[in-house]
Structure formats: structure tokens, C-alpha cells
Amino acid sequence: MRWGRFFLTILAVLLVSAGAVSIAHAGDEEDAVKETIVNAYVKGIHIDRDIPAIRKGFHPSFTMFIMKGEEVRTLSIDDWVKSIEKSKEKNPDGPDDKVTSDIPMVSVSGDAAVAKVMIYRDEKLIYSDYMSLYKFEDGWKIVGKIYYSHKD
């Protein structure tokens, strides 16, 4: 009888420990997703216009879906980078607006993740972004985005 209780106690401790490790791992992955979004998207695109940071965090097949009325068009990361490079030529110092962000939701399942990203300019909400990411050998990459513009 004693060995039975001992065995059940050990089993319970192992199960609780395994759950704690799993939760900690999920938190690590959520943090890694947030880091990718902040470095490649928030800083890379909106603040620093840093092309190497953008290229590091966005997958080459990234597609942004843009809804205009009843139509949906797409924009590749290459075309988005070209427009950023053009804006850098016109205004090398970058925009004067203070850009901040909030990532209120990240959900990770294995090597797939989604995140909601709020972009603010001078404390005014301008975009609600919904991003899809996959985890590759070299880390998380943004592969898709839809958004709502609060500017309109």
C-alpha cells in the first residue's frame, strides 16, 4: 500500500512538472513571436525602416491582403520593401511621428502562430493588424497579414 501511494505521488509530481515545462515553453514561443513582430514589423517597417531587419523577420513568400471595398488585393514583401526604400529616398530622416505598439494576443500551436498587433502614431490607434507566422529552422517568420486601418 505504501509503495502505491509513493508511486502515485511521484507520478503526480512528474505530471505537474511536465505541465509547468510545457507552459514555460509556450511562453517562450509567444515571447519569440512578439520579438519577431517588434523587430521586423514595428521597428523594421514603422520606426527604423530597417531593410535587413525586415528581411530577417518576414518570409520571402509573405503576403499582405488589402481590402478596398469588395475587392482584395495583395502586396508581397518585395513590393513593400521597394515602397519603404522609395520613402527613405524622399525622407531619409524618417517620419516625425512617435510610433508605439501593443501585442494584446499571441496564440501558438506547434510551429504556427497568430498575433494581433495594435500600431499607434502619436498615441492615436492607426492599425489593427492580424499576423500569421510559422517557425522555421532559423526562427519565427511573418508569412501573412490582414489589417484594419483606423485612419480612414
N, C-alpha and C positions, 0 to 999 in steps of 0.2 A: 504494500500500500504506500509506503514511504517513497519508494522508487517511482511510483506512478505520479505522485504529486511533484516530486523533484523534476521528472521528465516534462510534465505539463508546465511547470514554472519556467524551465529552460526554453521550452518551445514558445511560450508567451513572450519571453524576453527577446528571443530571436525575431519573432514576427513584428513586435513593436519596433525593434531596431531597424529591421528591413524597411518598414513603413517610413520611419524617420529619414533613412538614407534616400528613399525614393522621393520624398517631399523635398529634401535638401537638393537633390539632383534637379528636380523640376524647377526649383527656384533659381538654380544656377543657369539653367537653359533660358528661363524667362529673362534673367539679367543679361545674358549674352545676346538675346534677340533685341532687347532695349538698347544695348550698346551699339549694335549694328545700325539700328534705326537712327540713333542720335548722331553717330559719326558719319554715316553715309548720306543720310537724308536731311536731318535738321541742320547739322553743321555743314556737311558737304554741299548741299544744294542751297539751303536758305540763308546760311550765315557766311561761310568762308568761300563758297563756290570752288571747292577743292576737288578738282577732277580726279586725282589719284584716290582720294577717299571715296568718291562716288563709285569709281570703277571697282574698288575693293568690296564695297557692300552691296552693290547691285549685280545680279546675274546678267550676263550678256543677252539673255532672251527676255529680260524684264519687259513687261508691257503695262502701260497705264491706260485705263479705259476712261474716256472723257465723254460725258453725256451732254448733248446740246439739243434741247427739246426732245424729240422722239428718236434722235439719231445718237449712235455711239461710235466714236472714232477711237483710234489707238495711237499711242506715242511710244516709240522704242526708247531705250536708254541712250542709244547713239544720237537720236534726234534731239532728245532732251539735253544731252551734253553739248551738242552743237549750239543750241539756243543759249545755254549758260555761257559758253565761250564768246558768243556774239555780245551778250550783255556785259561781259567783263571787258571787252574791247571798248565799248561805248562808255562804261563807267568802271574804271579799274579799281576805284576805292570801294565799290560795292554800295548797297543801299544804306541809307542813314537810319532806317527803322531798326528798332530793337526787336529781335525775333526770339521768342521763347516757345517752349513746347511742354506738353504733358502727354504721358502714355498711360491712360487710365485702365487699359485692358490688354493683356497678353495671354494667349492660350496656346500651349504647346502640346502636341501629341506626337511622340517619337521624333521624326525628322521634319515635321510640318508645324508651322505656327501661323497665327494671325494676330494682328495688333491694331488697336485704334490709337491714332495719333492726332492730337489737337495742336495746331500751329497758330501762334498769336503774333501779331505785329503791333508793337507799342501797346501791349496788353489787350488788344482787340482780337477776338477769335476770327481767323480768316479761313481756315480749312479744317474740316474733319476728314481725316484720311483713314482708310481701311487697307492695311497692307498684308500681303501673303508672303511668307518666307519658307525656304527649305534649308535644311542643314546639309552642307556638303563637307568633303574631307577638310577643306580649309575654313570651315565655319559657316555661319548663317548668311544667307544672301536674300535680298528682297527680289521677288520674282513677279509680283503684280501689285497693282494699286487701283482702287477706285476712291473717289472723294466727293465731298460736298463743299462748295465754295460759299462762305458766308459773306463774301464781298458783294455779291450781286444784289 
